[in-house]
Amino acid sequence: MKVGYEKGAIMKSSRLNINYKYRIFCSIVLITLIPIIFLGFYSYRTYVTELSDKIQSSSSASVNQVKNRVDTLLFNIRKNYIEAVEEEEIKWLLEDEIWYSDYTKLVKAGKTLWGPTYYTEYIEGYTFINFSTEWVLSNRGMYKYEMVKNKEEVEEVFHLMDDTLSRNYWITRLTTSTETLATETVNLRNISLVLNLPLIQKNPNGMLVVNLNMNKLKNVLKEDLAGADITVIDKEGSLIYSTNLEFARNYMKENESREIDKQPINNTMLKSEEGTEYSIAVKESDAMDWYYIVSYDWGSVNHGGEAILSITFLLFGLMIVILVLSWVFTNKLYSPVFQLAKYVTGLSPNKENDTTHNEFDLIAKRIDNLVDNNTVLENLVISQQPQLMELFQLHLICGDIKEEQIHSYMEKLNLSIGKYYMVMSINLKSQSSEEAYDEAGQDALRIDTIDNMPDKITGYFIMPPVCNARTITCAITAEDKKELDEKVMNCFSELDIFVMEKYNLHISMGISAAYEDIKEFRYAYQESIEALKGNEIFNRTKDYEVHNDLMFYSDFTTEESGFTYDRMLEREIKEAVDTGEKEKAFELVDVFLNSLITNNVRNNEMSLSLQRCMIAIILVAIDAGLRVNKIFDNDLSSILLRFNQIYDMDKISCFLKHEVIVPIIANLEEFRTSKSSEIMKDIQELIESTKGDVTLTECAEKLNYHPTYIWKVMKVEKNTTFSNYVSGYRLEEAKKLVVQTNMTVSEIASKLRYTNSQNFIRFFSKLEGKTPGKYRQEYKNLEEF
């Protein structure tokens, strides 16, 4: 094509600049029948060939765009809900009995189940089922599981992936019915994401069904198709969606006799029963068991070639009158050429003005541009390879890639690994526990470390290092384990020197066992995290003779430590926070953390103990009636996740003190100062309603405050103790009944809720100095006098 173009340019320079319409006119007059036929068929052949290549290239580009756009949306929705079910609002739905009275918690859970704002428009609804407590919560209401109208279908979906042990999967059950579902019917007639909960538990007891908004999904599928049609079918050959039902029907019929997954993923042609020819491109989805099929109606884009053939045969039959009608036919012949040039120009992304009068030159230029654009796309993929490797590594960590696809991705990315590999998780050892915890600063530091890491260090890694779960994650490979160990030690030493020189910090590294199969990358990553956590304990107790900041997963045991959680110490921490004694609370937190270190508490036992302590501190604010989301700037849902992703004891101590205890104490002081008089009124009303038959502990429980706080309110408002105030109230009530009624001492004791009259007499005599009977007699004598 290039040679023809250059040759045409030479010929053009040697001729007058005459428009092709006039050249055609002169040629018709001069040439004979055979050249006309040859020219017609040659033009048609050239046009069809170039147009076919262009359409096929456009089909491939369109189907890739559709796949990337839809798969990215589905992947992000799935990832969001996998993270959401780990939040406290959802764990509460799984672990506790729920009632209609739990309104506030249900509202929070509902907001979490709707997903973040930027994905809400893609979600049509949700249903959460707890099979243990037999409750169902959906966007249409809450009801008992026994009321569900389609239980068999629900349980079928719940056990759908039992054989694979998958805990999250998509289902496609579309229906053309417009019937409105009953409130107690779980919507499974849709494209839905199903999560069996808890995700990491062998025998789940809950299920979350998230229904996609089909109208929004269809809009995403139809976006930027440039005149093409999109068809989506599953691997069973069922139709999911199509903008051209005639094509979809013919395509599925064509594939009835063979497996759909055997269809070529490259371009091909399909002819329908109606005679319409389609150029198609097929792409398999990475997120669903779907195939995306982009089709172009060949007849709608091949009208130029058909016109050329029609005119060629017309000229053959009308050769007798061609000299008379040559001008008319010249204009008619020129029109398809002009339309072809215009059409090809529109297909090219290069829209600059071209002033040439040679339409064929213009067509040639545009086709060259299309070829050049394909080259640009290939170069773009090569330039983005580091980012693609990082994304591939994150997918391996999350387990989001199907096992059969892993090696295909590695080939595309030109990745190769030796016989063995290890995964490493790296933590930057930073500030003292006395400083405020700077989470954003730590994230920025990790990113800066990766960006500035010398090539000598990154050369050890299989893929570029990535930030994940507030650590730096990377992997090293070798052909034998000895070489692998040497590489890991050299990498650690050089990385520690680099971080010390650049940031004046040290690193802590956890290293997995050696693995052979890349499909087990996720397990290796989890081992490296466990080793990183264990490294802190070994380093603190100094009972392990290896490098202080380096830990292999295979080198530490997971035996139970025999540690018993210190409830008394937890109570002391809570009381210090509740009474606003910040320094005492700080000291007790250090004592608690040191006890974990001293007892060699490791792994899950360590995480559970730390989380239990933090939850106990947060409960102080809840017990006091505070809105916890206000304390933590509406970020309570992620605070446990952030806390669990800290692997340095100094940072853990810092986080508990400055991110949890300090804001709780500040809010408690402000809250209690403004409500003491109101609380005193509630105390008085409670004492009056119980006739004084209430203890300090009972009062605190009924009013939902700590007993110490009730005692403080009494001292501030009445300058007395709770027991003295109750005794004074009961004495005044007793004196009224003695002098204003004819009730017996026994009846008065019963009314005031004394166990017997003797206890009442002793109480009255102790405070008044005389018995009730004598007090009544003296009062009557005084009235008579």
C-alpha positions in Angstrom: 0.0 0.0 0.0 2.9 2.3 0.8 4.6 1.6 -2.5 1.4 2.3 -4.4 0.9 5.6 -2.6 4.4 6.8 -3.4 4.1 5.8 -7.0 0.8 7.7 -7.2 2.5 10.8 -5.8 5.2 10.7 -8.5 2.5 10.4 -11.3 0.6 13.2 -9.8 3.5 15.6 -9.8 4.0 14.9 -13.6 0.4 15.7 -14.5 -2.0 18.6 -14.3 -3.9 18.8 -11.1 -7.1 17.5 -12.6 -10.0 16.3 -10.4 -10.6 12.5 -10.6 -14.1 13.1 -12.0 -12.7 14.5 -15.2 -10.0 11.9 -15.4 -12.7 9.2 -15.2 -14.6 10.9 -18.0 -11.6 10.9 -20.3 -10.8 7.3 -19.4 -14.3 6.1 -20.2 -14.1 7.6 -23.6 -10.6 6.1 -24.4 -10.6 2.7 -22.8 -12.2 -0.5 -24.0 -14.5 -3.0 -22.3 -11.7 -5.2 -20.8 -9.9 -2.4 -18.9 -13.2 -1.2 -17.5 -14.0 -4.7 -16.2 -10.5 -5.1 -14.8 -10.6 -1.7 -13.1 -14.1 -2.3 -11.6 -13.2 -5.7 -10.1 -9.8 -4.5 -8.9 -11.3 -1.5 -7.2 -13.9 -3.6 -5.5 -11.3 -6.1 -4.4 -9.1 -3.5 -3.0 -11.9 -1.7 -1.2 -13.4 -4.8 0.3 -10.0 -6.1 1.5 -9.0 -2.8 3.2 -12.5 -2.3 4.6 -12.5 -5.8 6.0 -9.2 -5.3 7.7 -10.4 -2.0 9.1 -13.7 -3.4 10.4 -12.0 -6.4 12.0 -9.5 -4.1 13.7 -12.3 -1.9 14.9 -14.3 -4.9 16.2 -11.3 -6.1 18.2 -10.7 -2.7 19.7 -14.4 -2.3 20.6 -14.8 -5.7 22.2 -11.6 -5.1 24.3 -13.0 -1.7 25.4 -16.3 -3.4 26.4 -14.6 -6.2 28.3 -12.2 -3.8 30.2 -15.0 -1.4 31.1 -17.6 -4.0 32.3 -15.0 -6.3 34.0 -13.5 -3.4 35.9 -16.9 -2.3 37.1 -17.8 -5.9 38.2 -14.4 -6.4 39.8 -14.6 -3.2 41.8 -18.2 -3.9 43.0 -17.1 -7.4 44.1 -14.0 -6.0 45.9 -16.0 -3.4 47.7 -18.5 -5.9 49.1 -15.7 -8.3 50.1 -14.3 -5.4 52.2 -17.7 -4.3 53.4 -18.7 -7.7 55.0 -15.6 -7.4 57.2 -16.9 -4.2 58.8 -18.4 -4.2 62.2 -22.0 -3.4 61.0 -22.1 -6.6 59.0 -20.3 -8.8 61.5 -22.9 -7.7 64.0 -25.7 -9.0 61.7 -23.9 -12.4 61.5 -22.9 -12.8 65.2 -25.9 -11.3 67.2 -29.6 -11.8 67.4 -31.2 -8.8 65.7 -34.6 -7.2 66.5 -36.6 -4.4 65.1 -35.6 -2.3 68.1 -32.0 -2.3 66.8 -32.9 0.5 64.5 -29.7 2.5 64.6 -27.5 -0.5 64.0 -29.9 -1.7 61.2 -29.7 1.7 59.5 -25.9 1.6 59.6 -25.9 -2.0 58.2 -28.2 -0.9 55.5 -26.0 2.0 54.4 -23.0 -0.4 54.3 -24.9 -3.0 52.2 -25.9 -0.3 49.7 -22.2 0.3 49.1 -20.3 3.6 48.6 -22.0 6.5 46.8 -20.1 6.1 43.6 -21.4 2.5 43.2 -25.0 3.0 44.5 -26.4 3.7 41.0 -25.2 0.3 39.8 -27.0 -1.6 42.7 -30.7 -2.3 42.4 -31.1 -3.9 45.8 -29.6 -6.3 48.4 -30.7 -9.1 50.7 -28.8 -10.3 53.8 -29.8 -13.6 55.4 -28.6 -15.0 58.7 -29.5 -18.7 58.8 -28.5 -19.1 62.4 -30.8 -16.3 63.8 -33.2 -16.8 60.9 -33.5 -13.1 60.1 -33.6 -11.5 56.6 -32.6 -7.8 56.0 -33.1 -6.3 52.6 -33.6 -2.9 51.0 -37.3 -3.7 51.0 -37.6 -4.4 54.8 -36.7 -6.9 57.5 -38.5 -10.2 58.3 -38.0 -13.7 59.6 -36.5 -16.3 57.3 -39.5 -18.5 57.8 -41.5 -15.9 55.8 -39.3 -16.2 52.7 -41.4 -17.4 49.7 -38.6 -18.9 47.6 -36.6 -20.8 50.3 -35.7 -23.7 47.9 -34.2 -21.3 45.4 -32.3 -19.4 48.2 -30.8 -22.5 49.6 -29.9 -23.8 46.1 -27.9 -20.6 45.5 -26.4 -20.7 49.0 -25.0 -24.3 48.3 -24.2 -23.6 44.6 -20.4 -23.4 45.1 -20.0 -25.9 48.0 -17.9 -28.2 45.8 -15.4 -25.4 45.0 -15.4 -23.9 48.5 -15.8 -20.5 46.9 -17.4 -17.9 49.2 -18.1 -15.2 46.7 -19.5 -15.6 43.2 -21.8 -14.2 40.5 -25.0 -15.7 39.4 -27.0 -14.9 36.3 -30.7 -15.7 36.4 -32.5 -13.3 34.1 -36.2 -13.3 33.4 -38.5 -11.3 31.1 -41.3 -11.2 33.7 -42.4 -7.7 34.8 -44.3 -9.1 37.9 -43.4 -7.1 41.1 -41.7 -9.4 43.6 -43.3 -9.8 47.0 -41.4 -8.2 50.0 -40.7 -11.6 51.4 -39.2 -12.9 48.1 -35.4 -12.9 47.8 -34.6 -11.4 44.3 -32.5 -14.0 42.5 -34.0 -13.2 39.0 -31.1 -10.9 38.1 -27.4 -10.7 37.8 -26.4 -10.9 41.4 -23.2 -11.1 43.5 -23.5 -13.8 46.2 -21.3 -13.9 49.3 -21.4 -16.8 51.8 -20.5 -15.4 55.2 -18.2 -15.4 57.0 -15.9 -15.5 53.9 -13.1 -17.3 55.7 -15.3 -19.8 57.6 -15.5 -23.4 56.5 -19.3 -23.6 57.3 -20.8 -20.2 56.6 -24.1 -19.3 58.3 -25.1 -16.2 56.3 -25.5 -15.0 52.8 -25.5 -11.6 51.1 -27.2 -11.2 47.7 -26.5 -7.9 45.8 -28.6 -7.3 42.7 -27.1 -5.3 39.8 -29.1 -2.5 38.1 -29.6 -4.0 34.7 -30.4 -0.7 33.0 -27.1 0.8 34.2 -25.2 -2.3 33.2 -26.8 -2.1 29.7 -25.7 1.5 29.4 -22.2 0.5 30.3 -22.3 -2.3 27.6 -23.6 0.0 24.9 -21.2 2.9 25.6 -18.9 4.0 22.7 -19.7 1.2 20.3 -19.2 3.4 17.2 -22.1 1.9 15.3 -21.5 -1.7 16.3 -23.8 -4.1 18.2 -22.9 -5.8 21.5 -24.1 -9.2 22.4 -23.4 -11.0 25.8 -23.9 -14.7 26.3 -22.8 -17.1 29.0 -20.7 -20.3 28.6 -23.9 -22.3 28.5 -24.9 -20.5 25.4 -27.8 -18.5 27.0 -28.4 -14.9 26.0 -27.6 -12.2 28.6 -28.1 -9.1 26.5 -28.0 -7.9 22.9 -28.6 -4.8 20.9 -29.3 -6.9 17.8 -31.6 -9.9 18.6 -31.4 -11.1 15.0 -27.7 -11.5 15.2 -27.8 -13.0 18.7 -30.3 -15.7 17.6 -28.2 -16.7 14.6 -25.0 -16.7 16.6 -26.4 -18.9 19.3 -27.9 -21.3 16.7 -24.5 -21.5 14.9 -22.9 -22.5 18.2 -25.5 -25.1 19.4 -23.5 -28.0 18.0 -20.2 -27.2 19.8 -18.9 -25.8 23.1 -19.0 -22.0 23.3 -15.6 -21.9 25.1 -14.1 -23.5 21.9 -15.0 -20.4 19.9 -12.1 -18.4 18.6 -11.4 -15.2 20.4 -10.1 -13.6 17.1 -12.1 -12.0 14.4 -14.4 -14.0 12.0 -17.5 -13.6 9.8 -21.0 -14.9 10.4 -23.8 -15.1 7.9 -27.4 -15.1 9.2 -30.4 -17.0 7.9 -31.7 -13.7 6.5 -28.5 -13.3 4.4 -27.0 -10.6 6.5 -23.2 -10.9 7.0 -21.6 -9.8 10.2 -18.0 -9.1 11.2 -17.6 -10.2 14.8 -15.0 -10.2 17.6 -15.3 -12.3 20.7 -13.7 -11.7 24.1 -14.0 -13.8 27.3 -14.8 -12.0 30.5 -12.4 -12.3 33.4 -15.1 -11.3 36.0 -18.0 -13.5 34.8 -18.6 -16.7 32.8 -19.5 -14.5 29.9 -18.4 -13.9 26.3 -18.6 -10.3 24.9 -19.4 -10.3 21.1 -19.1 -7.1 19.1 -20.7 -7.3 15.6 -20.8 -5.0 12.6 -23.4 -5.4 9.8 -21.2 -5.9 6.8 -23.9 -4.7 4.4 -24.2 -1.3 6.2 -20.5 -0.6 5.7 -19.9 -2.3 2.4 -22.3 -0.2 0.3 -19.4 1.5 -1.4 -18.1 -1.8 -2.8 -21.5 -2.9 -3.9 -22.0 0.4 -5.7 -18.7 -0.1 -7.6 -19.8 -3.6 -8.8 -23.2 -2.3 -9.8 -21.8 0.5 -11.8 -19.2 -1.7 -13.4 -21.8 -4.2 -14.7 -24.0 -1.3 -15.7 -21.2 0.2 -17.8 -20.7 -3.2 -19.4 -24.3 -3.4 -20.6 -24.5 0.2 -21.7 -21.2 0.4 -23.7 -23.2 1.3 -26.9 -24.4 4.6 -25.4 -21.4 5.3 -23.2 -20.0 8.1 -25.4 -23.4 9.9 -25.2 -24.0 9.5 -21.5 -20.3 9.6 -20.4 -20.7 12.8 -18.4 -23.7 11.4 -16.5 -22.0 8.2 -15.7 -18.8 10.0 -14.8 -20.7 11.9 -12.1 -22.3 8.7 -10.9 -19.0 6.8 -10.8 -17.4 9.6 -8.9 -20.0 9.7 -6.1 -19.1 6.4 -4.6 -15.4 7.3 -4.6 -16.2 10.6 -2.8 -18.4 8.7 -0.2 -15.6 6.1 0.3 -13.1 8.9 0.9 -15.4 10.6 3.3 -16.2 7.3 5.1 -12.6 6.3 5.5 -11.7 9.8 6.7 -14.4 9.5 9.4 -13.0 6.1 10.6 -9.5 7.6 11.2 -8.9 9.2 14.6 -6.6 11.7 12.8 -8.9 14.6 12.0 -6.5 17.1 10.6 -7.6 18.9 7.4 -6.2 17.4 4.1 -6.2 19.7 1.1 -5.3 17.1 -1.5 -7.6 16.7 -4.5 -6.6 13.1 -5.0 -9.2 11.1 -3.1 -7.3 7.8 -3.5 -4.3 9.4 -1.9 -6.5 10.5 0.9 -7.9 7.0 1.4 -4.3 5.6 1.4 -3.2 8.1 4.1 -6.2 7.3 6.3 -5.6 3.5 6.1 -1.9 4.1 6.9 -3.0 6.1 10.0 -5.2 3.2 11.1 -2.2 0.9 10.9 -0.1 3.4 12.8 -2.7 3.7 15.5 -2.5 -0.1 16.1 1.3 0.2 16.5 0.7 3.1 19.0 -1.6 0.9 21.1 0.9 -1.9 21.2 3.6 0.5 22.4 1.2 1.9 25.0 0.7 -1.6 26.4 4.5 -2.1 26.7 4.9 1.3 28.4 2.3 0.4 31.0 3.8 -3.1 31.8 5.1 -2.1 35.3 1.6 -0.9 36.3 0.1 -4.1 34.8 2.5 -6.2 36.8 1.6 -4.3 40.0 -2.0 -4.9 39.4 -1.4 -8.6 38.6 0.5 -9.0 41.9 -2.4 -7.3 43.8 -4.8 -9.7 42.1 -2.6 -12.7 43.2 -2.6 -11.4 46.8 -6.4 -11.1 46.8 -7.0 -14.4 45.0 -9.0 -12.6 42.3 -7.5 -14.5 39.3 -8.7 -17.9 38.2 -6.0 -20.5 38.4 -6.3 -21.5 34.7 -5.7 -17.8 33.8 -2.6 -17.1 35.9 -0.1 -18.6 33.4 -1.8 -16.8 30.5 -1.4 -13.5 32.2 2.3 -14.3 33.0 2.9 -15.0 29.3 1.3 -11.7 28.3 3.5 -9.8 30.9 6.6 -11.8 30.0 6.9 -12.9 33.6 8.9 -16.0 34.6 9.8 -17.5 37.9 12.3 -20.1 39.1 11.5 -23.3 40.9 11.0 -21.6 44.2 9.8 -18.2 45.4 9.2 -16.4 48.7 6.9 -13.5 49.5 8.1 -10.7 51.8 6.1 -8.1 53.8 8.1 -5.1 54.9 7.2 -2.5 57.6 9.1 0.7 58.2 10.1 1.1 61.9 9.2 4.6 62.7 8.2 7.0 65.4 8.1 6.7 69.2 4.9 5.7 70.9 4.8 9.1 72.5 4.2 10.8 69.2 0.7 11.2 67.5 0.1 8.5 65.0 0.4 9.8 61.4 -1.3 7.3 59.2 -1.2 9.4 56.0 2.4 10.2 56.6 3.2 6.4 56.9 1.4 5.7 53.6 3.3 8.5 51.9 6.6 7.2 53.3 5.9 3.7 51.9 5.1 5.0 48.5 8.1 7.2 48.4 10.3 4.3 49.4 9.0 2.2 46.5 9.4 5.1 44.0 13.0 5.8 45.1 14.2 2.2 45.5 17.5 1.6 43.7 17.5 -0.7 40.6 20.0 -2.9 42.4 17.3 -3.8 45.0 14.3 -4.0 42.6 16.4 -6.3 40.5 15.8 -9.0 43.1 12.1 -8.9 42.7 9.8 -10.9 40.4 7.4 -8.0 40.0 7.6 -4.4 41.1 6.9 -4.0 44.9 3.4 -2.8 45.9 1.8 -1.2 48.9 -0.9 -3.4 50.4 -2.5 -3.5 53.9 0.0 -0.8 55.1 3.0 -2.9 54.2 5.4 -3.1 51.2 4.9 -6.5 49.5 7.3 -8.1 47.1 8.5 -11.5 46.0 11.9 -13.1 45.1 12.6 -16.3 43.1 15.5 -18.7 42.6 16.2 -22.2 41.3 17.1 -23.7 44.7 16.3 -22.9 48.3 19.8 -22.1 49.3 20.2 -19.5 46.6 16.7 -18.1 47.5 17.7 -17.6 51.1 20.9 -15.8 50.1 18.9 -13.5 47.8 16.5 -12.7 50.6 19.3 -11.9 53.1 21.1 -9.7 50.6 17.9 -7.9 49.6 17.1 -7.3 53.3 20.6 -5.9 54.1 20.7 -3.6 51.1 17.1 -2.4 51.6 17.8 -1.7 55.3 20.9 0.3 54.4 18.9 2.3 51.8 16.0 3.1 54.2 18.5 4.1 57.0 20.5 6.4 54.7 17.5 8.1 53.0 14.9 8.2 55.9 16.9 7.4 59.0 14.6 4.4 59.7 15.0 0.7 60.0 12.8 -2.0 58.3 11.1 -5.0 59.7 10.5 -7.9 57.3 8.3 -11.0 57.5 9.1 -13.8 55.0 7.0 -16.7 53.9 8.0 -20.3 53.4 9.4 -21.3 50.0 6.6 -22.1 47.4 6.8 -23.7 44.0 3.3 -23.1 42.5 2.4 -19.4 41.7 -1.2 -20.3 42.4 -0.4 -20.4 46.1 0.9 -16.8 46.1 -1.9 -15.6 48.4 -1.0 -18.2 51.1 2.6 -17.1 50.9 1.6 -13.5 51.4 -0.5 -14.4 54.4 2.5 -16.3 55.9 4.7 -13.2 55.4 2.2 -11.1 57.3 2.1 -13.6 60.2 5.9 -13.6 60.2 5.9 -9.8 60.3 3.6 -9.8 63.3 5.6 -12.5 65.1 8.8 -10.6 64.5 7.7 -7.8 66.8 7.2 -10.3 69.7 10.5 -12.0 69.2 12.3 -8.7 68.9 10.8 -7.4 72.1 11.5 -10.6 74.2 15.0 -11.0 72.7 14.7 -14.7 73.0 15.4 -15.5 69.3 18.9 -15.5 67.9 18.4 -14.1 64.4 18.5 -10.6 63.0 16.3 -8.4 65.2 14.2 -7.2 62.3 14.0 -10.3 60.1 11.7 -13.3 60.6 11.0 -16.4 58.4 7.6 -17.9 58.8 9.1 -21.3 59.1 11.3 -20.2 62.0 8.7 -19.5 64.6 6.0 -21.8 66.1 2.3 -21.3 66.4 2.0 -23.1 69.7 -0.6 -21.7 72.2 1.0 -19.4 74.7 -1.4 -20.3 77.6 -2.1 -16.6 78.0 -5.2 -15.6 79.8 -6.8 -12.3 79.0 -6.5 -9.9 82.0 -10.1 -8.8 82.7 -9.1 -6.8 85.8 -6.5 -4.8 83.8 -9.1 -4.1 81.1 -11.5 -2.9 83.8 -8.8 -0.6 85.2 -8.2 0.9 81.7 -11.9 1.5 81.2 -12.3 3.2 84.6 -9.3 5.4 83.9 -10.8 6.5 80.6 -14.3 6.9 82.1 -12.9 9.1 84.9 -10.8 11.2 82.4 -7.4 10.1 83.9 -5.4 10.2 80.6 -1.9 9.6 82.0 -3.1 6.7 84.1 -4.9 5.2 81.1 -1.7 5.6 79.0 0.3 3.7 81.7 -2.2 0.9 81.9 -2.1 0.5 78.1 1.6 0.1 78.3 1.2 -2.5 81.1 -1.3 -4.4 78.9 1.0 -4.4 75.8 4.0 -5.5 77.9 2.0 -8.4 79.3 1.3 -9.6 75.7 5.0 -9.4 74.9 6.1 -11.0 78.2 3.7 -14.0 77.7 4.8 -14.5 74.0 1.3 -14.0 72.8 1.3 -14.6 69.0 -0.8 -14.8 65.8 -4.6 -14.6 66.1 -4.5 -14.7 69.9 -2.5 -11.4 69.8 -4.9 -9.8 67.3 -7.9 -10.8 69.3 -6.5 -9.5 72.6 -5.6 -6.2 71.1 -9.0 -5.8 69.4 -10.8 -6.8 72.6 -9.0 -4.1 74.5 -9.7 -1.4 72.0 -13.4 -2.4 71.8 -13.6 -2.3 75.6 -12.3 1.3 75.5 -14.8 2.3 72.8 -17.6 0.8 74.9 -16.8 3.3 77.6 -18.1 6.1 75.3 -21.1 4.0 74.1 -22.0 3.2 77.8 -21.9 7.0 78.5 -24.4 7.6 75.7 -22.0 9.2 73.2 -22.3 8.8 69.4 -19.1 7.0 68.6 -19.2 7.9 64.9 -19.0 11.6 65.9 -15.9 10.9 68.1 -14.1 9.2 65.2 -15.4 11.5 62.4 -17.7 8.9 61.0 -14.8 6.5 60.5 -15.6 3.8 63.1 -16.3 1.3 60.3 -12.6 1.2 59.3 -10.9 1.9 62.6 -10.5 -1.8 63.5 -9.2 -2.6 60.0 -6.6 0.2 60.3 -5.6 -1.0 63.8 -5.2 -4.6 62.6 -2.8 -3.5 59.9 -0.2 -2.1 62.3 2.7 -4.4 62.9 4.9 -2.3 65.2 4.3 -2.3 69.0 5.2 1.4 69.3 2.7 2.3 66.6 0.1 0.1 68.3 0.6 1.9 71.6 0.5 5.2 69.9 -2.7 4.4 68.0 -4.5 3.3 71.2 -3.4 6.3 73.1 -3.8 9.2 70.6 -6.4 7.8 68.1 -8.7 6.1 70.6 -8.3 7.2 74.3 -7.6 10.9 73.8 -10.7 11.7 71.6 -12.9 9.6 73.9 -11.8 11.3 77.1 -12.2 14.8 75.4 -15.7 14.0 74.2 -16.7 12.4 77.6 -15.7 15.6 79.5 -17.6 17.9 77.1 -20.7 15.6 77.1 -20.9 15.2 80.9 -20.3 18.9 81.7 -23.3 19.9 79.6 -25.6 17.1 80.9 -25.0 16.9 84.7 -28.2 18.9 85.7 -30.3 16.9 83.2 -28.9 13.6 84.6 -29.6 14.7 88.2 -33.3 15.2 87.2 -33.4 11.7 85.8 -31.9 10.3 89.0 -34.5 12.1 91.2 -37.3 10.8 89.0 -35.9 7.2 89.2 -35.7 7.5 93.1 -39.2 8.8 93.3 -40.6 6.1 91.0 -39.0 3.3 93.0 -39.8 5.0 96.4 -36.1 5.0 97.1 -35.7 1.2 96.7 -32.8 1.4 94.3 -29.0 1.1 94.6 -26.3 3.1 92.9 -25.5 0.2 90.6 -29.1 -0.3 89.7 -29.5 3.4 89.0 -26.4 3.4 86.8 -27.7 0.5 84.8 -31.2 1.9 84.3 -29.8 5.3 83.2 -27.0 3.7 81.1 -24.1 5.5 82.9 -21.1 4.3 84.9 -21.7 4.2 88.7 -18.7 6.4 89.2 -20.2 9.0 87.0 -23.6 8.9 88.9 -21.6 9.4 92.1 -19.8 12.4 90.6 -23.1 14.0 89.4 -24.6 13.7 92.9 -21.5 15.4 94.5 -21.6 18.3 92.0 -25.4 18.9 92.0 -26.3 18.0 95.6 -23.0 17.8 97.5 -24.0 14.4 98.9 -23.6 10.8 98.2 -26.2 8.6 96.4 -26.9 6.5 99.5 -27.3 9.6 101.7 -29.6 11.2 99.2 -31.8 8.1 99.0 -31.9 7.8 102.8 -33.0 11.4 103.1 -35.7 10.9 100.5 -37.1 7.8 102.2 -37.1 9.4 105.6 -39.2 12.3 104.3 -41.6 10.0 102.6 -41.9 7.9 105.8 -42.5 11.0 108.0 -45.4 12.1 105.6 -47.0 8.7 105.8 -46.6 8.6 109.6 -48.2 12.0 110.3 -50.7 12.3 107.4 -52.2 8.8 107.3 -53.6 6.3 109.7 -51.6 3.5 108.2 -49.9 1.0 110.6 -46.1 0.8 110.8 -46.3 -2.5 109.0 -48.3 -1.0 106.1 -45.9 2.0 105.8 -42.9 -0.4 105.7 -44.6 -2.4 102.9 -45.4 0.7 100.9 -41.9 2.0 101.2 -40.7 -1.5 100.1 -38.9 -2.6 103.3 -38.6 -6.4 103.8 -40.2 -6.2 107.2 -41.4 -3.6 109.7 -38.4 -4.1 112.0 -36.0 -2.9 109.3 -38.2 0.2 108.8 -38.3 1.0 112.5 -34.5 0.7 112.8 -34.0 2.9 109.8 -36.5 5.6 111.1 -35.1 5.5 114.6 -31.5 5.8 113.4 -32.1 8.9 111.4 -34.9 10.6 113.4 -33.8 9.5 117.0 -37.3 8.1 117.8 -39.6 5.3 116.6 -42.4 6.0 114.0 -45.1 5.5 116.7 -43.5 8.0 119.1 -43.0 10.5 116.3 -46.7 10.2 115.3 -47.8 10.6 119.0 -45.6 13.7 119.5 -47.0 15.2 116.2 -50.6 14.7 117.3 -49.9 16.2 120.8 -48.4 19.2 119.1 -51.5 19.7 116.9 -53.9 19.4 119.9 -51.8 21.9 121.9 
